[in-house]
Amino acid sequence: MKDVLIITNYYPPETGAASNRINHLAEGLSNQGFKVRVLTPLPNYPTGKIFKAYKGRIENPTVENNVTIHRLWIYANNSKNKLLRLLAMLSYSFSLVWFFMWNRIPKTVIVQSPPLLVAFTAVLFLRSKRRKLILNVSDLWPIAGLELGAFKKNWSYKLLENIERFNYKNANLVLGQSNEILTHVTSLYPEKEVFLYRNFPKIGISPLQEPDDTQQELKIVYAGLLGIAQGIYKLIQELELKDVEFHIYGNGAERALIERYISETPEKTIIYHGEVSRQELHKVLTNYDATIIPLLNRIYGSVPSKIFEYAYLGLPMIYFGGGEGENIITENNLGWVADVGNYKALNDLIATLERGKLSNSFRYEIQNTAQNKFNFDRQLKEFSAMV
């Protein structure tokens, strides 16, 4: 049985695409016959506080679904202060080094990036001719941070670029969740072995609801992180919502702004439902006519994992994020695309939608596409042959 160690910043019981993605990878490899261990911080995302059940612990090893999980100490916070965020990453990096010193590390290690600094720590201390390091890149940092306005092109940005390139150079294999990521990596290191590893979900096909013929208003939903990158606060200000209900699920930095706007703008039918479990979310999403997947700005290399998850739910998508995601939506007939940042085009698109266009036959086509093209098990089998 081959040993594999996965190093990640996010893992259940934390919620979100990142933790789900690594959880599926870990359990999938375990089902393929690998002996899998995971190194991750004590759960703290997205609140920035250690979850109640884990408080007061330095390390919390458990076995869950045949995966051994080592939850390590971290100075948890979600402050906007860059120094405090840096301190959090450094604290987890310190815990990783301590773990490396006192534990046997297998010959195959999968390292999640970003965060760049955590990935750098793992690559720096574990690189060896006798070990295979696999870098799993889900977003391109620091480029993404620059496009989001989090960074400026100064000495610190240059330092992050050097760290990024060090990680790519010393990885034996780079996984990328988009073709743009792989293009970027091979532009720096043309001979680097790469593999397109999409964020396909490990879920079954959801049964579709019978349409409610008495319903008049179009019901559109957003579910996910309420962060700056998603721009939901800006979105609800710009949406016209004529004969449209807009429903929101999730949590994040913009939550308070969103709740205040809803209370101050009763003429718009916007309903905030708070945060629900992923299992419950899958049940409620099928009650809506369509979902919107927005980004405030186009982020090079980013492909929201929601695209693949919603396809399994048979949920028609309005994509408003630019980049490679647009191609996936249009090429696979998963819904509609509006140019990122063009709110007039978005409102015009929504105004053309009719409930008759959102029939169950269209939803079944989306689900068939998901089964045929977004197959997690097939992708994992191809990847596991490379591990």
ZABAVEX-97435 format. One line per field, with one value per residue (C-alpha): x negated, z negated, y negated. Coordinates in pm, 1 decimal, m for minus. Last residue first. Example, Ala and Ser with C-alpha at 12.3 -4.5 7.8 and 13.67 -1.06 7.14 Angstrom:
<nodes>
xx = m1367.0,m1230.0
zz = m714.0,m780.0
yy = 106.0,450.0
</nodes>
This chain:
<nodes>
xx = m115.0,m76.4,173.8,365.4,423.6,598.3,810.5,896.4,1021.0,1243.0,1378.9,1455.1,1651.1,1715.5,1761.0,2012.6,2191.2,2194.9,2314.9,2601.2,2690.6,2702.2,2923.5,3157.3,3184.1,3281.7,3553.7,3661.7,3759.8,3569.9,3667.9,4034.1,3943.6,3845.6,3509.1,3478.9,3476.1,3189.6,2975.1,3054.3,2969.2,2634.2,2555.3,2629.5,2413.4,2104.0,1836.4,1774.3,1934.0,2258.8,2273.5,2567.2,2653.9,2481.8,2451.8,2120.0,1913.5,2088.9,2044.7,1692.0,1579.2,1709.4,1528.4,1197.8,1205.2,1499.4,1695.0,2061.7,2195.7,2572.6,2617.8,2896.0,2914.7,2911.4,2772.1,2475.1,2415.0,2429.5,2123.3,1924.6,1981.5,1954.1,1584.6,1521.6,1252.6,971.6,649.8,660.3,914.2,1187.0,1316.9,1612.5,1673.2,2021.3,2186.1,2563.2,2808.4,3123.5,3487.9,3460.2,3604.3,3305.1,3089.9,3276.8,3161.4,2799.2,2787.1,2900.6,2608.7,2363.9,2478.1,2657.3,2535.0,2776.1,3103.2,3080.9,3386.6,3378.9,3704.8,3610.4,3853.3,3744.5,3411.3,3287.2,3325.4,3163.0,2876.0,2810.7,2800.6,2560.9,2325.1,2323.4,2247.0,1967.5,1680.0,1828.1,2130.6,2354.9,2695.8,2859.3,3196.3,3291.4,3657.6,3725.6,4025.3,3795.7,3476.0,3276.1,2941.6,2677.3,2697.7,2735.9,2417.9,2203.3,2279.1,2227.0,1877.0,1739.3,1379.7,1476.6,1629.9,1978.7,1867.6,2121.5,2476.0,2641.5,3000.2,3242.7,3619.3,3816.6,4150.4,4481.3,4505.9,4834.8,4672.8,4443.7,4187.0,4146.5,3824.6,3521.4,3349.9,2982.3,2713.4,2449.6,2170.7,1790.8,1742.7,1510.0,1249.5,1050.9,710.9,528.2,188.2,m161.0,m516.6,m756.9,m967.4,m849.8,m920.5,m802.5,m559.4,m482.4,m345.0,m136.1,11.7,97.1,279.3,466.7,571.3,754.2,752.8,377.0,172.3,m203.6,m435.0,m792.1,m769.7,m1097.8,m1065.3,m696.1,m750.5,m1057.6,m859.3,m584.3,m838.7,m1010.3,m676.8,m596.7,m925.9,m847.5,m512.2,m690.5,m934.1,m655.1,m385.5,m82.4,117.0,476.2,624.8,807.2,597.5,277.9,396.4,475.1,124.4,m38.5,89.7,247.5,537.8,604.7,246.2,188.6,m188.8,m303.2,m635.0,m784.2,m1054.4,m1390.2,m1550.7,m1441.4,m1225.8,m1053.7,m1175.7,m1156.7,m845.1,m649.5,m753.2,m686.7,m336.0,m261.8,m400.5,m207.0,131.6,221.3,125.9,199.2,m93.9,m70.3,m351.8,m478.2,m786.1,m623.6,m727.1,m828.7,m742.1,m932.6,m1105.0,m834.6,m571.4,m776.4,m819.3,m442.9,m368.3,m606.0,m428.4,m97.3,m233.4,m381.3,m44.9,130.4,m143.8,m101.9,269.7,183.1,m65.6,182.8,448.7,783.5,823.3,938.5,757.4,612.6,266.6,235.1,183.9,201.2,486.4,339.3,590.9,560.6,793.6,988.0,1323.9,1207.9,908.6,814.4,505.4,570.5,260.8,196.5,544.8,714.6,1009.0,1100.4,1472.6,1526.9,1392.4,1068.3,1148.6,1090.2,1460.9,1411.2,1224.5,1093.7,1046.8,712.9,464.2,415.0,184.1,360.8,260.7,356.2,273.4,354.3,591.9,801.1,1061.6,792.2,710.6,1076.5,1093.1,799.7,905.5,1266.1,1149.1,910.1,1192.1,1442.1,1197.0,1124.7,1487.3,1620.7,1684.5,1445.6,1533.2,1365.6,1024.5,843.1,476.4,352.3,67.9,155.1,m69.7,m55.0,m166.8,m150.0,0.0
zz = 800.9,1180.7,1196.6,921.3,1161.3,1431.6,1170.8,1007.3,1338.4,1401.9,1047.5,1057.0,1384.8,1516.2,1885.0,1907.8,1573.2,1574.5,1936.2,1848.8,1558.3,1787.1,2035.7,1751.5,1652.9,2006.6,2006.4,1663.2,1811.6,1766.1,2098.9,1991.8,1682.2,1907.0,1925.7,2144.6,1850.8,1693.9,2001.5,2005.8,1635.7,1696.6,1999.2,1792.4,1511.3,1732.0,1474.6,1619.7,1960.8,1932.4,1995.8,2015.1,1914.6,1903.7,2280.7,2255.8,2477.2,2338.3,1966.9,1994.3,2216.1,1972.5,1684.7,1868.1,1816.8,1720.6,1394.7,1465.9,1540.2,1527.6,1457.1,1509.3,1211.3,1296.1,952.2,1111.5,1319.1,999.9,865.5,1186.2,1218.1,843.1,869.7,984.5,1256.7,1170.7,1372.0,1437.2,1214.6,1391.9,1148.8,908.8,972.4,1021.1,1047.2,1073.4,1018.4,1208.2,1160.7,790.8,595.7,689.9,469.2,154.8,144.7,238.9,m29.8,m297.4,m220.3,m204.7,m545.4,m570.8,m599.6,m612.6,m419.9,m272.2,m64.9,197.3,348.5,421.3,300.6,m56.9,m7.8,m354.3,m510.9,m210.6,m210.3,m580.2,m532.8,m239.9,m424.0,m726.7,m510.7,m309.8,m489.6,m459.3,m487.1,m261.3,m98.3,107.2,284.6,563.0,662.5,1013.3,1161.2,1217.7,1027.9,1131.8,1018.9,956.1,578.1,540.4,743.9,554.7,227.9,399.4,517.7,536.6,482.0,178.6,m5.0,m58.0,m4.9,149.4,276.0,519.2,624.2,894.2,864.6,1165.0,1052.0,1158.5,971.0,1033.8,1267.6,990.6,1172.7,1054.9,855.9,1002.3,839.2,768.0,963.7,727.7,553.7,558.3,704.4,994.8,912.5,1230.3,1227.6,1548.7,1513.3,1541.8,1586.4,1602.5,1918.4,2014.7,1670.0,1658.3,1951.7,1836.1,1507.2,1667.6,1928.3,1653.2,1455.6,1765.1,1842.1,1510.5,1182.1,1203.7,1080.7,1087.0,1081.0,955.6,759.3,705.6,989.3,927.4,557.9,625.5,889.7,642.2,378.2,630.6,727.0,357.7,315.0,618.5,462.7,139.3,332.7,506.8,760.2,540.0,369.8,245.8,549.4,667.1,985.0,779.6,543.0,837.9,978.3,641.2,648.5,923.5,780.4,725.7,758.4,634.2,609.0,619.4,451.9,523.3,273.5,317.3,498.2,207.4,148.5,m189.8,m381.7,m106.5,59.0,m265.2,m371.8,m22.6,m19.7,m351.6,m220.3,105.5,m56.0,212.3,298.1,171.1,129.8,225.6,79.9,207.1,45.2,m296.5,m586.6,m911.7,m1204.3,m1457.4,m1247.2,m979.5,m1248.2,m1388.4,m1035.8,m981.5,m1311.4,m1216.6,m880.2,m1067.7,m1282.7,m978.8,m800.9,m1102.5,m1146.3,m783.2,m841.8,m1147.2,m944.7,m661.1,m889.2,m734.8,m1028.5,m973.6,m1272.1,m1387.2,m1540.8,m1423.3,m1596.0,m1388.7,m1282.5,m1185.6,m980.9,m910.4,m623.0,m647.5,m645.3,m936.0,m1154.1,m1409.0,m1520.1,m1711.3,m1776.1,m2007.3,m2156.3,m2369.7,m2134.9,m1900.0,m1973.7,m1984.6,m1636.4,m1638.8,m1543.5,m1207.8,m1130.3,m778.9,m853.0,m1196.5,m1204.5,m1365.1,m1081.1,m820.0,m761.0,m588.5,m581.7,m310.4,m271.7,96.0,220.3,472.1,199.3,m0.3,307.1,329.2,m42.3,m18.6,311.4,198.7,m126.2,67.1,286.8,3.8,m204.9,83.9,200.5,m133.8,m482.2,m763.8,m928.4,m695.1,m551.7,m462.5,m477.1,m305.5,m316.6,m176.2,m264.8,m51.4,m148.7,109.1,0.0
yy = m934.4,m931.2,m641.6,m821.9,m1113.2,m911.3,m730.2,m1062.2,m1204.1,m901.9,m910.3,m1284.5,m1280.8,m1630.5,m1542.3,m1257.5,m1282.4,m1662.4,m1676.0,m1443.4,m1672.7,m1977.3,m1791.8,m1692.3,m2060.0,m2159.0,m1891.0,m2013.2,m2347.2,m2671.4,m2826.2,m2814.7,m3017.1,m3303.0,m3469.4,m3778.4,m4022.3,m3826.4,m3893.3,m4265.0,m4288.3,m4118.5,m4334.0,m4644.7,m4507.1,m4482.4,m4394.7,m4048.3,m4010.1,m3815.0,m3439.3,m3198.9,m2843.6,m2504.2,m2461.2,m2272.4,m2502.4,m2811.3,m2742.1,m2597.6,m2885.3,m3146.5,m2975.0,m3022.7,m3397.1,m3614.0,m3606.1,m3668.2,m3320.7,m3275.3,m2906.2,m2651.7,m2408.9,m2040.2,m1958.1,m1781.3,m2095.1,m2300.5,m2117.8,m2160.2,m2533.6,m2587.3,m2496.9,m2854.5,m2861.1,m3102.1,m3111.9,m3485.3,m3658.3,m3859.1,m4116.8,m4127.7,m3759.1,m3621.3,m3279.0,m3327.0,m3046.1,m2952.8,m2853.8,m2771.8,m2477.6,m2257.9,m2479.4,m2374.0,m2011.6,m2079.1,m2347.2,m2101.5,m1871.3,m2163.0,m2283.7,m2618.2,m2977.3,m3270.8,m3280.7,m3632.5,m3725.6,m4000.7,m4121.4,m4482.5,m4749.4,m4672.5,m4852.7,m4954.2,m4609.3,m4440.8,m4691.5,m4631.4,m4253.8,m4285.8,m4519.3,m4287.5,m3982.5,m4140.2,m3964.2,m3617.8,m3394.0,m3192.1,m3168.6,m3447.4,m3458.8,m3701.3,m3716.0,m3847.0,m4026.8,m4325.9,m4251.2,m4561.5,m4421.6,m4689.2,m4720.5,m4344.8,m4290.3,m4540.4,m4359.2,m4022.1,m4113.6,m3757.8,m3873.3,m4083.4,m3791.7,m3655.2,m3295.7,m3066.6,m3039.6,m3280.9,m3215.1,m3327.7,m3283.2,m3414.3,m3551.1,m3400.2,m3070.6,m2892.9,m2638.7,m2514.1,m2300.8,m1937.8,m1919.2,m1743.6,m1447.8,m1523.4,m1337.8,m1204.9,m1390.1,m1385.5,m1730.1,m1812.6,m2075.9,m2015.3,m1847.1,m1936.7,m1769.0,m1916.9,m1786.3,m2080.9,m2103.4,m2452.6,m2601.1,m2963.9,m2947.3,m2592.6,m2723.8,m2998.8,m2764.6,m2514.5,m2783.0,m2901.9,m2544.1,m2541.6,m2345.9,m2297.2,m2000.9,m2045.2,m1742.9,m1705.4,m2029.8,m2214.5,m2464.2,m2531.8,m2610.7,m2825.6,m3014.8,m3102.0,m3206.3,m3434.5,m3587.7,m3640.1,m3828.4,m4043.4,m4129.6,m4226.2,m4448.1,m4638.4,m4569.8,m4626.0,m4354.6,m4302.1,m4478.1,m4166.7,m4154.3,m4176.9,m3906.1,m3679.8,m3729.8,m3647.0,m3379.6,m3172.8,m2977.6,m2604.7,m2482.7,m2124.9,m2083.7,m1720.1,m1645.9,m1302.9,m1208.1,m1035.4,m1328.4,m1543.8,m1847.4,m1816.5,m2121.6,m2382.9,m2234.5,m2226.3,m2575.7,m2713.6,m2562.1,m2732.7,m3061.4,m3041.6,m2988.3,m2882.4,m2609.8,m2258.3,m2020.2,m1652.0,m1440.1,m1103.3,m948.3,m936.1,m1164.7,m996.7,m1217.7,m1429.7,m1695.0,m1715.0,m1784.7,m2072.9,m2209.1,m2190.2,m2363.3,m2647.0,m2683.3,m2701.0,m2985.3,m3159.5,m3154.1,m3305.0,m3565.7,m3668.5,m3720.9,m3932.0,m4137.3,m4184.4,m4334.6,m4240.9,m4002.7,m3647.3,m3499.9,m3168.3,m3130.4,m2770.8,m2436.5,m2120.4,m1894.0,m1556.6,m1358.4,m986.0,m891.4,m562.9,m747.5,m965.2,m876.2,m1142.4,m1335.3,m1660.1,m1869.2,m2163.9,m2156.5,m2421.7,m2468.4,m2182.5,m2132.4,m2509.4,m2573.9,m2773.4,m3132.8,m3303.7,m3263.2,m3120.8,m2894.3,m2790.3,m2412.2,m2314.4,m2343.1,m2069.2,m1772.1,m1482.6,m1115.4,m868.7,m498.9,m446.7,m175.3,m370.2,m430.2,m610.8,m819.7,m922.5,m997.1,m1235.8,m1395.6,m1441.2,m1602.5,m1826.4,m1961.3,m1991.5,m2197.2,m2433.8,m2467.7,m2581.4,m2451.3,m2365.3,m2034.9,m1955.6,m2057.3,m2377.2,m2484.3,m2170.0,m1919.8,m1576.5,m1279.1,m965.4,m613.5,m333.5,0.0
</nodes>
